[in-house]
Amino acid sequence: MATANVLERELSTFSKKKPELVAGSLGKFAVVSGDRILAVCDSYEDALLAGYEQVGLDDPFLVRQIEESETVHHVYRGSLTEC
């Protein structure tokens, strides 16, 4: 699998299932592998554990918080100053 395509299928699956997930599990964390939602967990840590238990260490899986609208973080790569 090419590096650029890693998790592309999982992101697509999450996007397709998002309305259903938002309706029933807002604020929780979905574990996605391929075309399936493997688990919905209360915490990020629990979702990671569920992913590793079900998928293993060698295959990719996605953990994503279920939110109505996603927070976008902007990063500025201009000059840095000390704080």
N, C-alpha and C positions, 0 to 999 in steps of 0.2 A: 504494500500500500504506500503510495506516495505521501510524503510528509504534508504537503499542502491539503490533502484530502482527509487527514486524520480528523475524526469526529464530525465530518460533514454529514454523514448519514444520521448520526445521533442528534445533531442540531436540527436537521430536517424533521426527525421524528418528534422532538420536543416541540417544535413549532406547530406541527399538525395536531398534537395532543393538548396544546396549551389551553384552549378554551375549556376543555373538560377538566384539566388539572386545576385551573384557576377557580372553577366552580366548586370543586370539592376539597382542595388542598392548599389554599392560598397561604403563603408564608413558609410552607414546608419545602423539602428538597427532593427532587426527582433523580433517580438513577436510571440512565438510559444507555442501552447497549444495542447497536444496530437499529432494528425497527421496533424494539420493545421497551416499555417502561418496566424495569425490573423491580423497583421499589419506590415508595414515597416515605420519607423519614422526617422526623421532627427536627433533627439537627444535621448540619453539614458533616460532622464527624461520624454520626450513625450512617449517613448515606455513603460515605467513603468506605466504611467497614462492610456495608451490604454489597457495594460494588466489588470490592476485593474478594469477598466470600463467593459471590456468584460468577464473576468473570475471571478472577485470578489476577496475577501480577503482570502477565505478558500481553494481555489484550486491552485495548483502550475502552474506556467507558466515560460517560459524561455525568457530572453532578451539577445540577442547576437549580437555583432557588426559584420557586413558583411565585411570580409576581405579575400583577396586571400590566404594569409598564416597567420596563427595565431601566435601571439607572445607568447613565452613560458617564464615564469618567474621562475627562479631557486631560491630556498630558501635553505640556508645553516643553519643547526641547530647545528653548532659547538658552541664554547664558544663565548660569547658576551662581547664586550668591550664598555666602554662609549665613546661617541663621543665628 
